[in-house]
Amino acid sequence: MKISLTDAGKRFNRDWIFRHLTYEFSAGQSYAIVGPNGSGKSTLLQVLGGAMQVNEGNIQCSIDNAQCSIEELYKHVSICAPYLEVVEEMTLIEFLDFHSGFKPFLSSITSEKIVSILGLENAVNKQIRNYSSGMKQRVKLAQSIFSDVPVVLLDEPCTNLDSVGIQLYHSLINDYCKNRMVVVSSNDEVEYSFCKEKISLTAYK
């Protein structure tokens, strides 16, 4: 999987979020998008996921050297972000089974196995609305990292996680994301310390 931006720019009204961004994102690589609050990190992440269009330049994606339309990009992407919610009226198993109906999990991964990996066995029969913020964040990470897609987008992935949760996050990245494209939007080096490349949005203003 490759996603290529060429002289890309995104604006809201008359304000440019970023401009003249040329970059190629490839499978098996990890990238960090960094910059001050309000610099457009989340916006760029949504552009990479096909949720937003650029206002200038272009974006292209390909799978095994075959072009993939931007309209179809969402099928190959999973995302974890603070502004995305889980279905809180469901139990964890219900939610994971529901999610896998849209994007199947990686091979050998089941909803029950995810519960065990997340360490949420004691809460498996509770509705998610009764989870702590840290527990909900573990669920958000699970639905993105365990989805069988080539691109994993993570926006401030350690939000609300304690030290144990942060260790879990890094274990999930190490165990399940080695051959995929991972893009992390964050100002906290703890969240992107494994990333091989770093893109500072202050360079594209």
Secondary structure, DSSP 8 states (H G I E B T S, - for coil): -EEEEEEEEEEETTEEEEEEEEEEEETT-EEEEE-STTSSHHHHHHHHTTSS--SEEEEEEEETTEEE-GGGGGGGEEEE-TT----TTSBHHHHHHHHHTTS-B-TT--HHHHHHHHT-GGGTTSBGGGS-HHHHHHHHHHHHHTBS-SEEEEESTTTT--HHHHHHHHHHHHHH-TTSEEEEE-S-HHHHTT-SEEEEGGGG-
